[in-house]
Amino acid sequence: MKPRQAGIVFILITLFLDILGLGIVIPILPELIKEFLGGDAVSAARYFGLIASVYALMQFLFAPLLGALSDRFGRRPILLVSLFGLGVDYLILSVAPNLTWLVVGRVIAGIAGASITTANAYIADISTPETRAQNFGLVGVAFGLGFIFGPALGGLLGGVDIRLPFLMSAVLALLNWLYGFFVLPESLPPALRSGFSWRKANPIGSIGLLGAYPLVAGLAAAFIFISLAQRGLETVWVLYTGYRFGWGEQANGLTLGLVGVMAVLVQGFLIRPTIRWLGERRTILVGLAVSTLTFFFYGLASEGWMMIAVIVVGALGGVAGPAVQGLVAGSVPPDEQGKVQGALTSLISLSSIFAPLIFTSGLFSYFTSDAAPFKLPGAPFFLGTAFFLAGLVVIARLFRRIPATEPTLPAAKLDGS
């Protein structure tokens, strides 16, 4: 296998295992917390929310640091250390005797999971302008497959023993680390590496770095709205479908599996022809327009079958993500890829901290309570519609302000200084 092929295969397997692990945790972690609390479901929900926020906070803090370290020392060592840390995390979860150790495990997982920053930078390193969006589309396939098999595997193994899913994830992560140790080539040559700076390695400083790239900064501004909507959907989905349609674990598992299947189909087979037909910029605009309508119809759905129909059609909006990643990667020089990807990952993590409070604890809780002037369980999706629309407007104006024919790198980079 050629080095470039070996690299992309390893990255895709790594991302698949990352999402597989997250998917396994979805049905199992709340039950494990409840077991520690003697079956107290209310307290378990409170602790689960806290632990989820801790995980997101660690990603927010460490994503830019790992990205900056990968720009300085190369992608390979950061990826391998992160993957090893993920395996250690799952081992801790498999034997955790109490909540304290559970929190420790999720802290490690949040730090190690921030390696998606380095994985995206690796893909940018080994991609050409013609293959960038397609390669980031394969990332979407890996995510989709992980989201299909993760919850199913977690539920199946958890039925045998609640600790078994974590042990299985540890074995897979450590086997992948071993595979990468012998196979993964470095993608960033020493000549293209940059010095390490704490200013650019901390989340606030790294986000400020985006200002050096006007196109990327504009995309990041829109990214905040889009990420809030996506994270909000993830946290409110089960509550919404249970309240409105009476769906239980099986129905939600099947529909979430359908989301993963559609993501695989769209990002595996439609990205390249769509971008060849429309170009990166029009693909982004069309994808965001579809996602805006998707959230609106989620909020309006009055029957369960409507949600399934919206999932299928709305999956077409998934063409936007790889196109955005491709555009960002093409706007940033190799020695800055890790830092920029870290900044974008921090923005996603930041939204993961606040989205549950806004969408679930706030809107959904209020508009399904007796205190509301009228019942509107779809309110979180209508807010998500507004967020997607705001992101679409920001990006449309950005593209008018920075035409595709203009260079997107800062002047210092363009003149070689």
PyMOL commands that set and color helices and strands:
alter all, ss='L'
color gray80, all
select helices_A, chain A and resi 3-36+41-73+75-95+99-113+116-126+132-160+164-183+190-192+198-201+203-212+214-245+249-269+271-300+304-331+334-367+379-401+411-414
alter helices_A, ss='H'
color red, helices_A
deselect
rebuild
show_as cartoon
